[in-house]
Amino acid sequence: MKNLWIAIALLWLNINTYAQTAYQPHYFNYQVIDLKSDTKQLIGTIEIPLDDVELKQEQGRVFPIHISAKKNEKTFVGKVDIMKMDSDKATLKVLLPNVDDNQQMLRNNECLIALTARYTKADKETNMLKLHRLGIGIWDLEQNVDFRVRDGSINDVSLLTDRKAYTQMAKESKLVAQLMRDEMESPMVEEGRFVGMDLFSAMEYADKWDVEHFIAFMIEHPYKYQGYDWKFSEIFATWMMAGAKTPYKEWVEFTLDFPYKPNDIIRYFKGMNEHVMEKILDDVTSEIGSLLDNENWDGAKDGIEQAKHIAHHFGLEKPSAWLDYKNAKLNVGIKMNEDAEKAFRTSFNWFLEAEEPVGIVIVGNDYSDFCNLQNEKKYFKESIRIMESVEPLTRSFEKNDEDVSPVVALVYRNYGMAYLGLKKYDKALELFNKGLEYTVDSGVNGIRRRATIENSISILYGKMGKQDLSDEYVNKALETLRKYKDELKKQKHL
C-alpha cells in the first residue's frame, strides 16, 4: 500500500525546468546564390530551425565544404549581415575582403558559415560527432566520403548538421534499394516497424526519422559498429531486418517532437510491445506535465494531441485517461473551463470504473479543486461527490510520511472547501482539522500544506463572523509560510 502512495506523491510533486543556452558560435550550411567580385560580396541563404535557434548578428567565418573526397579548403574571414529572415531561412550578405576573381569556385556551392547563435532548447553534441568519438565512421556511397566530411560535422556541434546528414542518408537508402532491385530478390522484413514489407520497399519508404532512430541505436550499442568503413545502406538494411530497434529514450522525444500529422507517426510504433508502448506514453505524459508547469501551452497541446492519437490507435485506455487529465490541466491554464471540466470528468470517471486508486486520488484532487474554484453551488456538490470516492482511500495511511501525507492533507482541504462553499461550517472545520493531522512531521511539503489549510480555516472563521479566530489563523498561516521558506533555504544549502 505504501508503494502505491509513494507513486501518487512522486507523480504529484514532479517538477522539471528548462534552461536556455548562451550565444556561441555554431555552424550552418550556407548556400551561395551569387558572388559579386566588384563589391567582394557573397549573397546566399542558410536554413535554420528558427523554433530552436536565435541568431545574433555578428562577424562570422565562411568555409567551403569538402568537394567529393578532395580536401581543397579555403578559408575567408568577413562580416556577415542578416538581410532577411523567413520562417526557416535567413538570407545573408557576407563581406569578404580577400575575395578575388579566382574564387569563382564559391558560386552556387554550399559552404559552412560560423554565426553567433543560441539554441532555445538545450545544446547537445551532434550524433554524428558522437559516432566519431565512439570510433564509428559511416560512408556515403554516392560521393565516397565519410558523412561527417560531406556534412561538415568533424568539429561541428550544430543540430542542423545531424538533420542534413539524416536526410542525405535516407536519400542514399532509396537509391541503393532501387539499384538492388535489378540485382536480387528482396527479402521480407518479419518484425518491427517494417514488418510485412520487402526490404527494398522498406528502404525506399524509410525517412530521416528512421535514420535518426538507427543512429541512436548505434550510439547505444557502439560495440556492434566499431570501425570507420561502414557502408550506410548495408548496416541500415541489417537494422531494418532485425526489427528496427530504437533506444527507449528516443521514443519519448520523438513522440513529443514529431512534426507531421498524427497518422504518420503510427507506423513507427508498428509491432511494438503493448507494455513498452504504455511506458513510453507514461513518460510522454510526464514530459507534458513539465511543459504545463512551464506554461508552454502550445507544446503541451501538441504533445497531448499526438499522444492521445497513439493511445487511441493502440487501444491503450489507461494512458489515454492520464492524457485526458493533462488536457484538463492545459485547459485550466488557458482558461477554457468548459473543456477543462469535460476532460476532468472523462479522466476521473475512467479511473473510478477501472478502480485505479492512483488516478482516483490525483485526478480527483485536482478535479475537486477546479470545482471549488467555480464558486457555484452545483460545483461544490460535484466536488463533494468526487471526494466521497477519494477520501476513503486515505483512511488507512499513516500521518507522518513525507512522500504521501502532503497529498492526503490536500484531499481533506479540498473536501472541506466544498462544504465551506455550501456554508456547512462545522463539517468544513472537521475536514480541515483532519487535514492538519497529515501535516505534522511530514517534511517541507507538509509545512506548505499546513499553511494552506490554516489559511482556509481563517476564511471559514471570517465567514462565521468570528474575526478574532480568523485573525489568529491567518497569522498562523503566515508564520507557517515563513517556516516553509526557511526550510527550503536549508535544503538548498545541503
N, C-alpha and C positions, 0 to 999 in steps of 0.2 A: 504493500500500500504506500509506503514511504517513497519508493521509486516513482510511483505514479505522480505523487505531489511534487517531487523534485522536477519531473518532466514538465509539470504545469508551471512551476516557478521559473525554470530556465526559458521556456517559451515566452512567459510573461515579461521577463526582465531583459530580454535580448536587446542589446544596443550595439550599433555599429556606426562608424564615422568614415567619411571620405576626406582625403587630403588632396589639395591641388598642388601641382608641381611648379617649380620656379622656371623662369625663362632661361634657356640654354640652347647651344647650337644643336640643330637637328638637320638631317639631310633629306632632301626631296628630289624626286626625278623632275627634271626641267626640260620641257620640250621646246627647243628653239624654233621660233617661227621665222625670224629674219635677223640678219647681221648687217648692220649699216656701217661700212668701213669708214665712211667720211666722218661720221659722228662717233665712231667707236662704240656703238651700242648693240646689244643683243635684245631682241624683243621675243618673249616666249611665255609659256604658261606652265604652271605646276598644278597637279591635282592634290588637293588637301582635304582630309576628312574634317571639315570645319566643326562638326559636332565634338570632335576630340581635341582639336588644335586651335590655339590662338597665336597668330603671328605678331611679332614685334618688328617694326621697320628699323632695320639696322644694316650695317655693312655685312656682306657675305662673300663666299668664295665659290667659284664655279669650277667643276671638274668634268671634262668629257669622260664618258664611261669607256670601259674596255670594249673594243670592237672585235667581235669574234674571239679568237684566242690570243690576239695581239695585245700587247701592253703598251700601246702608243699613247701615253698620258701626257696631257699638257695642263698646266695649272695657271689660272688667272686670278688676280685679286681685284675687286672693284666694288663700287657702290650699287646697292640694289634699291630700286624704288618700286613700291607696290602701286600699280596703275589702276587695278580694278579687282574687286572681289565678288565672285558669283557664289552660287550655292555650294559648289565643291571644287572650284577652280580659281586660282589667282593669276592675273596677268602681270608680269614683272618686266621692268626695264632695267637692264644691267649695264652699267658703265664700266668698260674695261680699258684702262689707259694704255695697256701694252698690246692691244689687238691691232693687227695689220692685215693687209690683203691676203697674206699667205695663210690666214687662219680660216679660210672658207670651209674647212672640214667641219666646222661647228654648225653650219647651216642645216636645219632640218634634222639634226641629231638630238638624241636625249643626252643630257648631262646630269651630274649631281650638283645641287647647289645647297650651300650651308646657310640656313636662315635661323635667326634667333626666334625661338618659338617655345611654347609650353603646351603640354598636354593637360586638358582639363580632367582627364582620367589619369590614374596613377601611371607613371612611367614604368616601363618594363623593358628588359633586354629582349631583342628580337629572337624569335625561334630559330631563324637561320644562323644567327651568331651563336646561339646555344649549341646547335648541331656542330658547328665548327669547333667549339671548345670541348665538346664531348668526343672529338675525334671522328666525326662523321661528315663525309662530303657527298653531295648528290650532283650528278652531271646532267646537263641539258643536252640531249642527243641532237637537237636541231642545230645548235651553234657550237657544240663540242667544248663547252666551258662549264666550270662549276657554277651552279645557280647563284652562289654568293657573288661571284665575279660579274656575272651578267647583270645582276640587280644592284650592284654597288654596295653590298652589305658587309664587306670584310671588316670594316671598322664602324659600321653604321648601327645606331640604336633607334632608328625611326620605325614606328609601327607600320608606316606605309610600305617599307621595304618588304615585310612579310606579305602584305596584301598583293603587291606586284608579283612576287615570286609564286604565290599560290595560284594566281590567275594564269601565269605562264605554264606552270606545271599541269594545270587542268587542260590547257590547250594541247600540251605535248601528249597527255594521256589519250585525248581524242584522236590526234594524228597517228599515233602508234597503233591504236586499235583499228583504224581504217586501213593502214598498211598491212596489218597482220591478217585481216580477213581473207586476203588473197593467198596467204601462205599456209594457213592451217585452220582446222575446225575449232570453233570457240568452245571451251568447256563451260559447264553450267556452275553457277555460284549456288552453294547449298545451304548457306547460313548467313545471318547478318542482314544489313540493310539492303543488300542487293540480291537477296535470295529469290530464286526463280528466274533470274536474268542470266543470259550467257555473258561470259566475262567481257568480251569486246563491246557488247552493248552497254555493260556497266561502266566500262572505261570511257565510253563516249558520253554517257549520261552524267558522270561524276562532275562536280563543280568545285570551286575554290574552298567551299566549306568542308567537303570531303577531304580535300588535300590538307586543310588545317588540322583536321582530326587525325589524319595519318602522321603528320609531322609531330603532333603532340604525343602520339603513341611511340614514335621513335625516341623522343626525348625521355619518355618514361621508361623505356626499355633499351637503353643505348648499347648494352652488351650484345644485342642481336645484330647491330648495324655498324660495328667498328670498321673503319676504312674510309678512304677518300675517293673510291672509284665506283660508287653505286650508280647504276643507271635508273633514273627515277621511275620510268614506266614499269620496269621489271619488278621492283620492290613494291610499288603501288598496287600492281596487279596481284602479287602474292598476298598482300594485306587484305585486299578485297575477297580473295578466295578463302581466306581464313576467318571471314566473318566481319571484317572492317571494325575491329575492336577499337574503342575510344576510351582514353582515360576519363575516369568518373568526373573529375572537376571540370573538364571541358564541357560536359553536358549542361551543367548549371549555367555557365557563362553563355553558352550557345543558345539556350532556351530564352534567356533574357535579352540577348543582343541580336538575334536573328532578324534581318531586315526585310524579309519577304512576307507574303501573305501566310497566315497560319496554316493553310492547307499544304503549303510547300514544305513545311518543317516535318510533317508526319513521316515521310519516307526515311528520315534519318534515324527514327526510333523503331523502324520496322524490325520485327524479330527479337526485340529486347525483352528480357525477363520482367514480368509484372512487378515483382518486388523491387527490382532496381529502378523501374520507372517511378514507383511510389516514392522511393528515397530521393530520386532526382527532384521530383515535384515538391517534396517536403523542403528540400534545401532551396529550391527556387522561391517557395513561399516565404522562407526565412529572409532571403535577399530582398524580396518585395517589401517585407516588413521594415528593413533598413532604409529602403527608398522612401517609404512613408514617414519614418522617423525624421528623415532629412527633407521632408516636404517636396520630394521630387515626384510630383503628381503625374506628370506625363510618362516618366519612366515606369512608375508603378502601374499605371493604366495599361501600357503596352504589355508589360510583363504578365499582368493578370489575364488579359485577353488571350495572349498566346498560350499560357499555361492551362487556362480553362479549356481551350480548344483541344489541347493534347489530352487532358484528363478525360474529357467527354469522348474523344475518339477511341481511347483505350478502355473506357468503362470504369475509370478509377473514381469511385464516389467519394471516398474519404478525402483525398487531396482536393477534389472539387469543392467539398464543403469548407475546407480551410481557405481556399481561394475566394469563396463567397464572403467569408469573414474579412479577408483583406480588402475585398471590394467594398464592403460596408465601411471599413475604416477610411478608405480612399474617399468615398462619397461624403463622409463626415467632414473630412479635411477640405473638400471643395464646396461644402455647404449644399449638397444635393440630398436633403434629408429624406425625401420620399424614396429615392433609390437606396439610401443607406438603410432605412427601415426594412425594405424588401429583402435586401441582401442579408441583414442580420437575422431576419425571420427564417429565411431559407436555410442558412447555415445552422442556426440553433436547433431548428426542428429536425434536421438530419441527424445531428449528434444525439438528440433525445431519442429518436426512433432506433438509432444504432446502439444506444446505451454506451456511448463513448464518454467516460467521465472527464477526461482532459478537455475535450471540446466543449462539453456542457459547462464546465466551470469558467474557462477562458472566454468563450463567446458569450455565455450568459452574463458574466460580469460586465463586459463592455456593452452588451445589448441593454441591460438594466440601466446602466449609467446614461446611455443615449436616451432611453425613455424618460428618465427623471429630468433630463435637461430640456425636454419639450415643454415641461411645466403645465401639463394639462391632465385633467382627472383621468381620462381614458388611458393615458400613457403611464400614470402612476399605478393604475390597476394592472396594466400589462407588465410593468416592472415587478410587481408582487408575484404575478403568475410565473414569471421567469425564475425568480428567486426561490419559489416554492420547490422548484426542481433542482436548483443549485445547492441551497443551504444544507439539505440532508447529507450531501457528500462530504461536508466539512466536519461533521459531528464527532467522528472517530479519530480525528487528528490531534496530535499534541500541540500545545500552545507556545512552545519556545523553540521552534525550528526556524532558523534564519532563512531558509530557502522558500518555505511554503507559508509560514504564518502571516507574512505581509499580504499575501494573496487572499487568505481567508479573512483577514481583517477588512479588506476592501469589499468582500462579499457582504459582510454584515453592515458595513457603511452604506452600500448601495441599497440594500434591503431596507435599512432604516430611513433613507432619504425618500423612498416611495411612500412609506407611512407618514412621514413628515409632510409630504405634499398633500396627503389626504386629511391632514390635521389630526391624525391619531397619534398624539404626542407620547403617551405612555408606552405604546408599542414601539415607536421610533426610538425612545430613550433606552428601552430594554435591549434593542438590537445594537445600538451604538455602544452600550456598555459591554455587550458580548464581544463586539469587535475589538474594544480596548484590551480585552484579555489576551488577544493574539499579538499585541504589540510590545509585550514585556519580554526582555531577553531574546529578541528576535532580529537582532542586527540593525544595521543602519536603515534598511528599508522599512523595518518595523517602526523605527523612530519617525520616519516620514509619514507612515500611515497613521501613527498616533496623532500627529499634528493635524492631519486631515480630519480625523474623527472628532477631535476636540473642537475644531472649528465648526463642524456640523452640529455638535451639542450646543455651542454658543448660539448658532442660528435658531435652534429649537427653543432654547430658553427665551430668546428675544421674541419669538412668535407667541410664546406663552405669557409674555408680559413680565417675566422675571429678569429684569435688567441687570441686577447685581450678579446673578448666576451667569448671565450671558457675558458680562464683562470679565468675570472670573475665568471662564473657559476660553475666551479669546486671548487673554493674557497667557493662559497655559499653552495654547496653541503656538503663540509667538515664541515662548520660551523653548518649547519642544522643537520648533523650527530652527532656532539658533543652535540647539544641541545637535540637530541633524547636520547642519552646515559645518559645525566643528568636527563632527565625526568624519565627514567627507574629507576635510583638510588633513586629518590624521592619516587617513587611508592613503592619500596622495603622497605622503612623506614616508610611507613604509617601504 
